[in-house]
Amino acid sequence: MTVNVGAIRPAAACLLAGLLVLGAAQPAVAAPRRAEQWYVDELRIEQAHKLSTGRGVVVAVLDTGVDANHPDLKGQVLRGGRSDGGSGDGRTDTHGHGTHMAGIIAATNASPDGVDGIAPGAKILPIKLDASRDEAAPYDAAPVSLGIRMAVDGGAKVINMSLGKPSAATPAELSAIQYALDHDVVVVVAAGNTAKGSTKVDAPANVPGVIAVTGTTRGGRFWSGSVQGPEAVIAAPGDDIYNAGRDNGYGWGDGTSDSTAIVAGIAALIRSKYPNLDAPNVINRIIRTARDAGPAGRDPQYGFGLIDPVTALSANVPPVTANPLLDPTAATADPAPTQTADAAEEFDVTQHGDRGGPTDQQVMVIVIGVAVVLVLVLGLVAFLIWNRRRYRREAALAANVPDHLLDQEPPGGYPPPGAGYAPPSGYPPPPGYAPPGGGYPPPPGYAPPGGGYPPPSGYAPPGYGPPGGAPPPAPPGSGNRS
């Protein structure tokens, strides 16, 4: 069996092009949703995931519940509970607010067009505060207080509360928060939004010891919709935050609720990478590695600064013995943190303003698409050139040997062999052919029927006297022996 190597080459080129198309298909589909997550790129979350994914950490989400069937949250949501006295385990969400927060924290990008979470290795413990709660509903301190205790008892090491009220915390809330702090839990709370009527940091974000989170826009600018005040601890993206939503969908969120979920996810990353750190040192690592913004030092807008997850995961931070938010000297007396060898290069937020151009992933998809088109075109051109050359070779061969000479017998048949022709040994002579000399000699050792040999050429048959009266020669085997 022979193989036409020339025929394989264009086929291989087409196969390679097809494989490239298959390899590029997934990013092309996934890019549109992921490209909306500007904050993931600005915070260098993909680089942070090389250091930690939040594996082994449980984050409680006190909210409207969490849709456990969302494609990017399947397998991420534990059985939780409801603090409003209703039945259920918190794994449903008709409103979508809690699902959005859970997605920001722990989405796995499992669906073909999914999104990334800050800590995809973490698990979500949903605590449903009120079945009828929506953003316009009055804040009810009783379910919040009970929900905090349920989260602590359920094994959460980080509590996310993307909620608040423009008033003081109740004694029940203060007691519940102290219960969480005493049980080594990091409590992260939204500072509040001006659109909801807040003019200063809401409760329970204004309770000492919790991380009160304000909001920023692209490039690290303070978000105008965020409240500010002396209780502010850290700032994180809160404008145009794209992630999971209700009905297995996706959507944008604006507010310190989103900022809080980002910080809660980063706290999970730290607790996973440094499992021996207690809550005070996790909080200390967050505020000590923050990038100072606004007035020098702690200020009402940014608190201690912009959150920096990569530095928080990689810097050498001196330990503290108390919660730095309860003991202000713990956050200022120690030497500044230093970068470890695996810390990333400095990230200049001023270079990441409100970008109108494509993201790096969109550029990659475009480049891959152009490369695939070029490979397909080159493969097609190579095939056409090869096919044309093959056709010309076959046409040239056909022109040199006419079909009527190959497929038809000449008129009148083929002529007999010429003089001197003898058939090969063992083959009969052609019909009508007489050998030169009037016959073939007998084969060696052959005796004709009846005995004797026919007379040689020129001799008469028996009974015939040759001229001159000479007797015929004696047959073989007769006569005297000497």
C-alpha positions as CSV (number, residue, x, y, z in Angstrom):
1,M,0.0,0.0,0.0
2,T,1.4,3.4,-1.0
3,V,0.7,6.7,0.7
4,N,0.6,10.0,-1.2
5,V,2.5,12.3,1.1
6,G,1.5,15.3,-1.0
7,A,-2.2,14.5,-0.3
8,I,-1.5,14.4,3.5
9,R,-0.1,17.8,3.8
10,P,-3.2,19.9,2.9
11,A,-5.3,17.5,4.9
12,A,-3.1,18.0,8.0
13,A,-3.3,21.7,7.5
14,C,-7.1,21.6,7.5
15,L,-7.1,19.4,10.6
16,L,-4.8,21.7,12.4
17,A,-7.0,24.6,11.5
18,G,-10.0,22.7,12.8
19,L,-8.3,22.0,16.1
20,L,-7.4,25.6,16.5
21,V,-11.0,26.6,15.9
22,L,-12.1,24.2,18.7
23,G,-9.5,25.4,21.0
24,A,-10.4,29.1,20.5
25,A,-14.2,28.5,20.7
26,Q,-14.4,28.4,24.5
27,P,-12.6,31.7,25.2
28,A,-14.6,33.4,22.4
29,V,-17.8,32.4,24.2
30,A,-16.7,33.0,27.7
31,A,-15.0,36.4,27.1
32,P,-18.1,38.7,26.9
33,R,-19.2,38.1,30.5
34,R,-15.8,37.8,32.0
35,A,-14.7,41.0,30.2
36,E,-17.3,42.9,32.2
37,Q,-15.5,42.1,35.5
38,W,-13.1,45.1,35.4
39,Y,-12.5,44.9,39.1
40,V,-11.1,41.3,38.8
41,D,-8.4,42.7,36.5
42,E,-7.8,45.8,38.5
43,L,-7.3,43.9,41.8
44,R,-5.1,41.3,40.0
45,I,-7.3,38.5,41.2
46,E,-5.9,35.9,38.8
47,Q,-2.5,36.6,40.2
48,A,-3.9,36.3,43.7
49,H,-5.3,32.9,42.8
50,K,-1.8,31.6,42.3
51,L,-1.3,32.2,46.0
52,S,-4.8,31.2,47.3
53,T,-8.3,30.4,46.2
54,G,-10.0,30.4,49.6
55,R,-10.1,26.6,49.8
56,G,-11.3,25.3,53.2
57,V,-12.9,28.6,54.3
58,V,-16.6,29.1,54.9
59,V,-18.1,32.6,54.3
60,A,-21.5,33.3,55.7
61,V,-23.7,35.6,53.6
62,L,-26.5,37.3,55.6
63,D,-28.9,38.4,52.9
64,T,-31.9,37.3,50.8
65,G,-30.7,33.8,50.5
66,V,-28.5,32.3,47.8
67,D,-29.6,30.4,44.7
68,A,-27.7,27.1,45.0
69,N,-28.7,26.1,41.5
70,H,-27.0,29.0,39.8
71,P,-24.5,27.5,37.3
72,D,-21.6,29.4,38.7
73,L,-22.5,28.5,42.3
74,K,-23.3,24.8,42.1
75,G,-21.5,22.9,44.7
76,Q,-20.4,26.1,46.5
77,V,-23.5,26.7,48.7
78,L,-23.8,24.8,52.0
79,R,-27.0,24.2,53.9
80,G,-27.7,27.3,55.9
81,G,-30.7,28.6,57.6
82,R,-33.3,31.3,58.1
83,S,-33.1,33.8,61.0
84,D,-36.7,35.1,60.4
85,G,-38.3,32.0,61.8
86,G,-39.3,30.6,58.4
87,S,-38.6,27.1,57.1
88,G,-35.8,26.3,54.7
89,D,-32.0,26.2,54.5
90,G,-31.3,29.6,52.8
91,R,-30.5,28.1,49.4
92,T,-33.2,29.9,47.5
93,D,-33.3,33.5,46.5
94,T,-36.2,35.1,44.7
95,H,-34.7,38.6,45.0
96,G,-31.2,38.0,43.7
97,H,-29.3,40.3,46.0
98,G,-27.8,37.5,48.1
99,T,-26.9,35.4,45.0
100,H,-25.1,38.4,43.6
101,M,-23.0,38.8,46.8
102,A,-22.3,35.0,46.9
103,G,-21.2,35.1,43.2
104,I,-18.8,38.0,43.9
105,I,-17.3,36.0,46.7
106,A,-17.2,32.4,45.3
107,A,-18.4,32.1,41.7
108,T,-16.4,29.4,39.9
109,N,-16.9,30.4,36.2
110,A,-18.3,26.9,35.6
111,S,-20.8,27.8,33.0
112,P,-19.8,28.4,29.3
113,D,-20.2,32.2,29.8
114,G,-19.6,32.4,33.5
115,V,-17.9,34.8,35.9
116,D,-15.1,34.7,38.4
117,G,-15.4,34.9,42.1
118,I,-12.8,36.5,44.4
119,A,-12.4,33.2,46.4
120,P,-13.7,30.3,44.2
121,G,-12.4,27.7,46.6
122,A,-14.4,29.0,49.5
123,K,-17.9,27.7,50.5
124,I,-21.0,29.9,51.1
125,L,-23.1,29.5,54.2
126,P,-26.4,31.3,53.4
127,I,-28.4,32.9,56.2
128,K,-31.7,34.1,54.9
129,L,-32.8,37.1,57.0
130,D,-36.3,37.6,55.7
131,A,-38.3,35.9,52.9
132,S,-39.9,39.2,51.9
133,R,-36.8,41.3,52.3
134,D,-35.9,43.6,49.4
135,E,-33.8,46.7,49.1
136,A,-36.8,48.9,50.0
137,A,-37.9,46.9,53.0
138,P,-37.2,48.3,56.5
139,Y,-34.1,47.0,58.3
140,D,-34.9,44.5,61.0
141,A,-32.2,44.2,63.7
142,A,-33.6,41.0,65.2
143,P,-33.0,38.7,62.2
144,V,-29.6,40.3,61.7
145,S,-28.5,39.6,65.3
146,L,-29.8,36.1,65.2
147,G,-28.2,35.5,61.8
148,I,-24.8,36.5,63.0
149,R,-25.0,33.9,65.8
150,M,-26.3,31.3,63.4
151,A,-23.3,32.0,61.0
152,V,-20.8,31.6,63.9
153,D,-22.4,28.4,65.1
154,G,-22.5,27.1,61.5
155,G,-18.7,27.3,61.2
156,A,-18.2,30.5,59.2
157,K,-14.8,32.1,59.6
158,V,-15.9,35.2,57.6
159,I,-19.3,36.9,57.7
160,N,-20.5,39.1,54.9
161,M,-23.2,41.7,55.7
162,S,-24.1,43.7,52.6
163,L,-26.7,45.6,54.6
164,G,-27.2,48.5,57.0
165,K,-29.4,51.2,58.5
166,P,-28.7,54.9,59.1
167,S,-28.9,54.6,62.9
168,A,-27.1,53.1,65.8
169,A,-26.8,49.4,66.4
170,T,-29.1,47.8,68.9
171,P,-27.8,46.0,72.0
172,A,-28.7,42.7,70.3
173,E,-26.5,43.5,67.3
174,L,-23.6,44.7,69.5
175,S,-23.8,41.4,71.5
176,A,-24.0,39.3,68.3
177,I,-21.0,41.0,66.7
178,Q,-19.0,40.6,70.0
179,Y,-20.0,36.9,69.9
180,A,-18.5,36.6,66.4
181,L,-15.3,38.5,67.3
182,D,-14.8,36.3,70.4
183,H,-15.1,33.2,68.2
184,D,-12.3,34.3,65.8
185,V,-14.6,35.4,63.0
186,V,-13.8,38.3,60.6
187,V,-17.0,40.5,60.2
188,V,-17.2,42.6,57.0
189,V,-20.1,45.1,56.7
190,A,-21.2,47.7,54.1
191,A,-20.6,51.3,55.0
192,G,-23.8,52.4,53.2
193,N,-25.0,54.2,50.1
194,T,-26.2,57.8,49.8
195,A,-29.0,56.8,47.4
196,K,-30.6,55.0,50.3
197,G,-30.7,58.1,52.4
198,S,-27.5,57.4,54.4
199,T,-25.3,60.4,55.2
200,K,-22.7,58.6,57.4
201,V,-21.5,55.1,58.0
202,D,-24.5,52.8,58.7
203,A,-25.0,50.4,61.5
204,P,-23.7,47.8,62.0
205,A,-20.6,48.9,60.0
206,N,-20.1,51.6,62.6
207,V,-19.6,49.0,65.4
208,P,-15.9,48.9,66.5
209,G,-14.0,45.8,65.5
210,V,-15.8,45.1,62.1
211,I,-14.4,46.0,58.7
212,A,-16.5,48.9,57.4
213,V,-16.1,49.0,53.6
214,T,-16.6,52.1,51.3
215,G,-16.8,52.0,47.5
216,T,-14.5,53.0,44.7
217,T,-14.7,53.3,40.9
218,R,-12.3,52.1,38.2
219,G,-8.8,53.4,38.8
220,G,-9.4,53.6,42.5
221,R,-11.3,56.8,42.7
222,F,-13.8,57.2,45.5
223,W,-17.3,56.4,44.4
224,S,-19.7,59.3,44.8
225,G,-22.5,57.0,45.9
226,S,-20.7,55.7,48.9
227,V,-21.0,57.2,52.4
228,Q,-17.9,58.3,54.3
229,G,-17.0,58.7,57.9
230,P,-14.3,58.1,60.5
231,E,-15.4,54.5,60.9
232,A,-14.4,53.6,57.3
233,V,-11.7,50.9,57.4
234,I,-11.0,49.9,53.8
235,A,-12.2,50.8,50.2
236,A,-12.9,48.4,47.4
237,P,-14.6,48.5,44.0
238,G,-18.3,49.2,44.2
239,D,-19.3,50.7,40.8
240,D,-20.6,48.5,37.9
241,I,-19.8,45.2,39.6
242,Y,-20.9,42.4,37.2
243,N,-21.6,38.9,38.6
244,A,-24.3,36.3,39.3
245,G,-28.0,37.2,39.7
246,R,-31.4,35.7,40.1
247,D,-33.0,33.2,37.8
248,N,-29.6,31.7,36.9
249,G,-28.7,35.0,35.3
250,Y,-26.2,37.7,35.7
251,G,-26.3,41.4,36.3
252,W,-24.5,44.6,37.5
253,G,-24.5,46.0,41.0
254,D,-23.6,49.5,42.3
255,G,-23.0,50.0,46.0
256,T,-20.9,49.3,49.0
257,S,-22.8,45.9,49.2
258,D,-20.6,44.8,46.3
259,S,-17.5,46.4,47.8
260,T,-18.2,44.4,51.0
261,A,-18.5,41.1,49.2
262,I,-15.1,41.7,47.5
263,V,-13.4,42.3,50.8
264,A,-15.1,39.3,52.3
265,G,-13.7,37.2,49.5
266,I,-10.2,38.6,50.0
267,A,-10.5,37.8,53.8
268,A,-11.3,34.2,52.7
269,L,-8.1,34.1,50.5
270,I,-6.0,35.2,53.5
271,R,-7.6,32.8,55.9
272,S,-6.9,29.9,53.4
273,K,-3.3,30.8,52.8
274,Y,-2.6,31.5,56.5
275,P,-4.8,29.1,58.4
276,N,-3.0,29.7,61.6
277,L,-3.7,33.4,61.6
278,D,-6.5,34.5,64.0
279,A,-9.1,37.1,63.0
280,P,-7.2,40.1,64.4
281,N,-4.2,39.3,62.3
282,V,-6.3,38.7,59.2
283,I,-7.8,42.2,59.7
284,N,-4.3,43.6,60.4
285,R,-3.0,42.1,57.2
286,I,-5.8,43.7,55.2
287,I,-5.4,47.2,56.6
288,R,-1.6,47.1,56.8
289,T,-1.1,46.2,53.1
290,A,-3.8,48.6,51.8
291,R,-2.6,51.2,49.3
292,D,-2.9,54.6,50.8
293,A,-5.3,56.9,49.0
294,G,-6.7,60.3,49.7
295,P,-5.1,62.2,52.7
296,A,-2.1,60.4,54.2
297,G,-3.0,57.8,56.7
298,R,-6.5,56.8,57.7
299,D,-9.2,59.0,56.2
300,P,-13.0,59.1,56.1
301,Q,-13.3,58.0,52.4
302,Y,-10.7,55.2,52.0
303,G,-10.1,54.3,55.6
304,F,-6.7,52.7,55.7
305,G,-6.6,52.7,51.8
306,L,-7.4,50.7,48.8
307,I,-7.5,46.9,49.3
308,D,-4.6,45.1,47.7
309,P,-5.1,41.3,47.7
310,V,-1.8,40.3,46.1
311,T,0.2,42.2,48.7
312,A,-2.1,41.1,51.5
313,L,-1.3,37.5,50.5
314,S,2.5,37.9,50.0
315,A,3.9,40.6,52.3
316,N,5.7,40.0,55.6
317,V,3.3,41.6,58.1
318,P,4.3,41.9,61.7
319,P,1.8,40.2,64.0
320,V,-0.6,41.8,66.4
321,T,-2.0,40.5,69.7
322,A,-5.3,42.4,69.5
323,N,-7.8,43.5,66.9
324,P,-6.2,46.6,65.4
325,L,-9.7,48.1,64.9
326,L,-10.3,47.9,68.7
327,D,-6.7,48.9,69.7
328,P,-5.7,51.7,67.4
329,T,-2.0,51.5,68.5
330,A,-1.8,48.0,67.1
331,A,-2.3,49.3,63.6
332,T,0.2,52.1,63.7
333,A,3.0,51.2,66.2
334,D,4.5,48.2,64.3
335,P,7.0,48.6,61.4
336,A,5.6,48.7,57.9
337,P,5.1,45.4,56.1
338,T,7.7,44.3,53.6
339,Q,7.2,42.3,50.4
340,T,8.2,38.7,50.2
341,A,10.0,37.2,47.2
342,D,6.7,36.0,45.6
343,A,5.1,39.4,45.9
344,A,4.0,40.9,42.6
345,E,5.3,44.0,40.9
346,E,3.8,47.3,42.0
347,F,0.3,48.0,40.5
348,D,-0.4,51.6,39.6
349,V,-4.1,52.2,39.9
350,T,-3.8,55.5,38.1
351,Q,-3.1,53.6,34.9
352,H,-6.4,51.8,35.1
353,G,-9.0,54.5,34.8
354,D,-12.3,54.2,33.0
355,R,-11.1,52.3,30.0
356,G,-13.1,52.4,26.8
357,G,-10.8,50.0,24.8
358,P,-10.9,46.2,24.8
359,T,-9.5,44.2,27.7
360,D,-6.5,41.9,27.5
361,Q,-8.8,38.9,27.2
362,Q,-10.8,40.5,24.4
363,V,-7.5,41.3,22.5
364,M,-6.4,37.6,23.0
365,V,-9.7,36.4,21.5
366,I,-9.4,38.7,18.5
367,V,-5.8,37.6,17.9
368,I,-6.8,33.9,18.1
369,G,-9.7,34.5,15.8
370,V,-7.4,36.2,13.2
371,A,-4.8,33.4,13.5
372,V,-7.5,30.8,12.9
373,V,-8.7,32.6,9.8
374,L,-5.2,32.8,8.5
375,V,-4.5,29.1,9.0
376,L,-7.8,28.2,7.3
377,V,-7.0,30.4,4.3
378,L,-3.4,29.1,4.0
379,G,-4.7,25.5,4.3
380,L,-7.2,26.1,1.5
381,V,-4.6,27.8,-0.7
382,A,-2.2,24.9,-0.2
383,F,-4.9,22.3,-1.0
384,L,-5.9,24.2,-4.2
385,I,-2.3,24.4,-5.4
386,W,-1.6,20.7,-4.6
387,N,-4.8,19.7,-6.3
388,R,-4.1,21.7,-9.4
389,R,-0.6,20.2,-9.7
390,R,-2.0,16.7,-9.3
391,Y,-4.5,17.4,-12.1
392,R,-1.8,18.7,-14.4
393,R,0.4,15.6,-13.8
394,E,-2.5,13.2,-14.6
395,A,-3.4,15.2,-17.7
396,A,0.2,15.1,-19.0
397,L,0.3,11.3,-18.5
398,A,-3.0,10.9,-20.3
399,A,-1.7,13.0,-23.2
400,N,1.4,10.8,-23.7
401,V,-0.6,7.5,-23.9
402,P,-3.9,7.7,-26.0
403,D,-6.7,5.7,-24.6
404,H,-7.4,3.9,-27.9
405,L,-3.8,2.4,-27.7
406,L,-4.4,1.3,-24.1
407,D,-7.9,-0.1,-24.3
408,Q,-8.4,-1.4,-28.0
409,E,-6.8,-4.3,-30.1
410,P,-5.3,-3.1,-33.4
411,P,-7.4,-3.8,-36.5
412,G,-6.7,-7.2,-38.0
413,G,-5.2,-8.5,-34.8
414,Y,-1.5,-8.7,-33.8
415,P,1.0,-10.1,-36.5
416,P,2.7,-13.4,-35.9
417,P,6.2,-13.5,-34.4
418,G,9.1,-12.8,-36.7
419,A,11.9,-15.1,-37.9
420,G,14.1,-16.4,-35.1
421,Y,11.4,-16.3,-32.5
422,A,11.1,-19.3,-30.2
423,P,8.6,-19.6,-27.4
424,P,10.1,-19.9,-23.9
425,S,10.7,-23.3,-22.5
426,G,7.5,-25.0,-21.4
427,Y,5.1,-22.7,-23.4
428,P,3.2,-24.0,-26.5
429,P,3.9,-22.3,-29.8
430,P,1.5,-19.7,-31.1
431,P,-1.3,-21.0,-33.3
432,G,-0.2,-21.5,-36.9
433,Y,3.5,-21.1,-36.1
434,A,6.1,-23.4,-37.6
435,P,9.6,-23.3,-36.2
436,P,12.6,-22.8,-38.5
437,G,13.9,-26.0,-40.1
438,G,10.5,-27.7,-40.4
439,G,9.9,-28.8,-36.8
440,Y,11.1,-29.0,-33.2
441,P,13.6,-31.6,-32.1
442,P,12.3,-34.1,-29.7
443,P,12.8,-33.2,-26.0
444,P,15.7,-35.0,-24.3
445,G,14.8,-38.5,-23.2
446,Y,11.6,-38.6,-25.1
447,A,10.5,-41.8,-27.0
448,P,7.6,-41.6,-29.4
449,P,4.8,-44.1,-29.2
450,G,5.5,-47.4,-31.0
451,G,9.2,-47.2,-30.5
452,G,11.8,-45.5,-32.6
453,Y,12.2,-41.9,-33.7
454,P,10.9,-40.4,-36.9
455,P,13.6,-40.1,-39.5
456,P,15.6,-36.9,-39.5
457,S,14.8,-34.3,-42.0
458,G,15.8,-35.5,-45.5
459,Y,15.3,-39.1,-44.9
460,A,12.5,-41.2,-46.4
461,P,10.2,-43.1,-44.2
462,P,10.7,-46.9,-43.7
463,G,10.5,-49.1,-46.9
464,Y,12.0,-46.3,-49.0
465,G,15.4,-46.7,-50.5
466,P,17.6,-43.7,-50.7
467,P,19.3,-42.8,-53.9
468,G,22.3,-45.0,-54.7
469,G,20.8,-48.0,-52.9
470,A,22.5,-47.2,-49.6
471,P,20.8,-49.0,-46.7
472,P,19.1,-46.8,-44.1
473,P,21.0,-46.2,-40.9
474,A,20.5,-48.6,-38.0
475,P,18.1,-47.5,-35.4
476,P,19.5,-46.5,-32.0
477,G,20.4,-49.4,-29.8
478,S,21.2,-51.9,-32.6
479,G,24.5,-53.2,-34.0
480,N,27.7,-54.5,-32.4
481,R,29.4,-53.1,-29.3
482,S,33.1,-52.6,-29.3
